[in-house]
Amino acid sequence: MNQIRAYLDQIAIIADEDWDFFTSKLHRRVIPKKSVFLKVNEIENYISFIESGVVRLFIPKDNPEKEITFGFSFKDQFVSAYDSFLTQTPSAYQVQALTETTLLSISYDDLQEVYKTTQIGNLIGRLTAERLFLIKSKREQNLLNLSAEERYMKLFKERPELLKVIPLKYISSYIGITAQALSRIRKRL
């Protein structure tokens, strides 16, 4: 709980009463390595804070080599199939733990209660949503404005831990190239 408190304290000052109410709604979940914990057509019922681990968001394909990885989340970040969570409609993609992952999760209904009951709930919700949007927007801009080599170098500079824990086939998909093209870039560099 200390990690999520430290994260949220960066956003706003939280009264102890509000904090106690919020944390009473959190549930710790441990997801085994390589487990898909939200599948296509399931409704995302949780937004979760990652205490430890790495999570991948991807669009599955019949051929696993053609899966499209479009997001990663790490320790001290929130993760969710956020569009499904907000609309309470089936997800078009899957969420998978790449390593054993420990989450602090709050359900959709409990979060609505936090919003109604606490003074800080709406602010935290809005600021968290804004951070998720900025991550998504930055990735889209990188895909549109940078070459594959520039995207790889930027990813390597900003998130060097990615290369240690995430298989290259997922990284290549994330930056929008084939595994072979990534291999050629890595050899050149």
C-alpha positions as CSV (number, residue, x, y, z in Angstrom):
1,M,0.0,0.0,0.0
2,N,3.0,2.3,0.5
3,Q,3.8,2.3,-3.2
4,I,0.3,3.4,-4.3
5,R,0.2,6.0,-1.5
6,A,3.6,7.5,-2.7
7,Y,2.3,7.6,-6.3
8,L,-1.0,9.3,-5.4
9,D,0.8,11.7,-3.0
10,Q,2.6,13.1,-6.1
11,I,-0.8,14.0,-7.5
12,A,-2.7,15.4,-4.5
13,I,-2.8,15.6,-0.7
14,I,-5.2,12.9,0.5
15,A,-7.0,13.1,3.9
16,D,-6.5,10.1,6.1
17,E,-10.2,9.4,6.1
18,D,-10.4,9.4,2.3
19,W,-7.3,7.2,2.1
20,D,-8.7,4.7,4.5
21,F,-12.0,4.5,2.5
22,F,-10.1,4.1,-0.8
23,T,-7.8,1.4,0.5
24,S,-10.7,-0.5,2.0
25,K,-11.8,-1.0,-1.6
26,L,-8.5,-2.3,-2.9
27,H,-7.9,-6.0,-3.4
28,R,-4.4,-7.5,-3.9
29,R,-4.2,-10.0,-6.8
30,V,-1.1,-12.0,-7.8
31,I,-1.1,-13.0,-11.5
32,P,1.2,-15.8,-12.6
33,K,3.8,-15.2,-15.2
34,K,2.4,-15.4,-18.8
35,S,-1.2,-15.4,-17.6
36,V,-3.8,-13.6,-19.6
37,F,-6.0,-11.9,-17.0
38,L,-8.4,-10.2,-19.4
39,K,-9.4,-11.8,-22.6
40,V,-11.1,-10.4,-25.8
41,N,-14.8,-9.9,-25.3
42,E,-14.6,-9.8,-21.5
43,I,-15.6,-6.6,-19.7
44,E,-12.8,-5.0,-17.8
45,N,-14.0,-4.6,-14.2
46,Y,-10.8,-3.4,-12.6
47,I,-8.3,-0.6,-12.7
48,S,-5.1,-1.8,-11.0
49,F,-1.9,-0.4,-9.6
50,I,1.1,-2.6,-10.3
51,E,3.1,-3.3,-7.1
52,S,5.5,-5.5,-9.0
53,G,5.7,-7.0,-12.5
54,V,5.3,-6.2,-16.2
55,V,2.0,-6.3,-18.1
56,R,1.4,-6.4,-21.8
57,L,-1.7,-5.2,-23.7
58,F,-2.2,-6.8,-27.1
59,I,-4.5,-7.8,-29.9
60,P,-4.4,-11.6,-30.3
61,K,-4.3,-13.2,-33.7
62,D,-4.8,-16.9,-34.9
63,N,-1.1,-16.9,-35.5
64,P,0.7,-15.8,-32.3
65,E,3.6,-14.4,-34.4
66,K,1.1,-11.8,-35.8
67,E,-0.2,-10.5,-32.4
68,I,-0.1,-6.8,-32.0
69,T,1.5,-5.5,-28.8
70,F,0.4,-1.9,-28.2
71,G,1.2,-1.3,-24.6
72,F,3.3,-2.2,-21.5
73,S,2.8,-1.2,-17.9
74,F,5.3,-1.6,-15.1
75,K,5.8,-1.3,-11.4
76,D,4.2,1.9,-9.9
77,Q,1.9,2.4,-12.9
78,F,-1.9,1.9,-13.4
79,V,-3.1,-0.7,-15.8
80,S,-6.5,-1.5,-17.3
81,A,-8.3,-2.2,-20.5
82,Y,-9.3,1.4,-19.8
83,D,-11.8,1.9,-22.6
84,S,-13.7,-1.3,-21.6
85,F,-13.5,-0.3,-18.0
86,L,-15.0,3.2,-18.6
87,T,-17.8,2.0,-20.9
88,Q,-18.3,-1.4,-19.2
89,T,-18.4,-3.0,-22.7
90,P,-16.4,-6.0,-24.0
91,S,-12.6,-5.5,-24.5
92,A,-11.2,-5.7,-28.1
93,Y,-7.8,-6.8,-26.7
94,Q,-6.1,-8.8,-24.0
95,V,-4.1,-8.0,-20.9
96,Q,-1.2,-10.4,-19.9
97,A,1.3,-10.6,-17.1
98,L,4.7,-11.1,-18.6
99,T,6.3,-11.7,-15.2
100,E,4.6,-12.7,-12.0
101,T,2.7,-9.6,-11.2
102,T,1.1,-8.2,-8.0
103,L,-1.8,-5.8,-8.5
104,L,-3.8,-3.6,-6.2
105,S,-7.2,-3.6,-7.9
106,I,-10.4,-1.6,-7.5
107,S,-13.6,-2.6,-9.2
108,Y,-15.7,-0.3,-11.3
109,D,-18.5,-0.2,-8.8
110,D,-16.1,0.4,-5.9
111,L,-14.4,3.2,-7.8
112,Q,-17.7,4.9,-8.4
113,E,-18.4,4.8,-4.7
114,V,-15.0,6.3,-4.0
115,Y,-15.8,9.1,-6.4
116,K,-19.1,9.8,-4.6
117,T,-17.9,9.4,-1.0
118,T,-14.4,11.1,-0.9
119,Q,-13.3,14.6,-1.6
120,I,-10.2,13.5,-3.5
121,G,-11.7,10.6,-5.6
122,N,-12.6,12.6,-8.7
123,L,-9.3,14.5,-8.8
124,I,-7.3,11.2,-8.5
125,G,-9.5,9.6,-11.2
126,R,-9.2,12.5,-13.6
127,L,-5.4,12.9,-13.1
128,T,-4.9,9.1,-13.5
129,A,-7.0,9.1,-16.7
130,E,-5.0,12.1,-18.0
131,R,-1.7,10.2,-17.4
132,L,-3.0,7.1,-19.2
133,F,-4.1,9.3,-22.1
134,L,-0.7,11.1,-22.4
135,I,1.1,7.7,-22.6
136,K,-1.2,6.6,-25.4
137,S,-0.9,9.9,-27.2
138,K,2.9,9.9,-27.0
139,R,3.1,6.4,-28.5
140,E,0.8,7.3,-31.4
141,Q,2.9,10.4,-32.1
142,N,6.1,8.3,-32.1
143,L,4.6,5.8,-34.5
144,L,3.6,8.7,-36.9
145,N,6.7,10.9,-36.6
146,L,9.7,8.6,-35.9
147,S,11.4,5.9,-38.0
148,A,11.6,2.4,-36.6
149,E,15.2,2.9,-35.6
150,E,14.3,6.2,-33.8
151,R,11.4,4.5,-32.0
152,Y,13.7,1.7,-30.8
153,M,16.4,4.1,-29.6
154,K,13.9,6.3,-27.8
155,L,12.4,3.2,-26.1
156,F,15.9,2.0,-25.2
157,K,16.8,5.4,-23.7
158,E,13.5,5.9,-21.9
159,R,12.8,2.4,-20.7
160,P,16.1,0.3,-20.7
161,E,14.5,-2.2,-18.3
162,L,12.1,-3.2,-21.2
163,L,14.9,-4.9,-23.0
164,K,15.8,-7.0,-20.0
165,V,12.4,-8.4,-19.2
166,I,10.3,-8.3,-22.5
167,P,10.9,-10.7,-25.4
168,L,12.1,-8.9,-28.5
169,K,9.1,-10.2,-30.5
170,Y,6.8,-8.1,-28.3
171,I,9.1,-5.0,-28.5
172,S,9.2,-5.3,-32.3
173,S,5.4,-5.5,-32.4
174,Y,5.2,-2.5,-30.0
175,I,7.3,-0.3,-32.2
176,G,5.5,-1.5,-35.3
177,I,8.1,-3.6,-37.1
178,T,8.8,-7.3,-37.6
179,A,11.2,-9.2,-35.4
180,Q,13.6,-9.5,-38.3
181,A,13.7,-5.8,-38.9
182,L,14.4,-5.2,-35.2
183,S,17.2,-7.7,-35.3
184,R,18.7,-5.8,-38.3
185,I,18.4,-2.5,-36.3
186,R,20.1,-4.0,-33.3
187,K,23.0,-5.3,-35.4
188,R,23.5,-1.9,-37.0
189,L,23.6,-0.2,-33.6
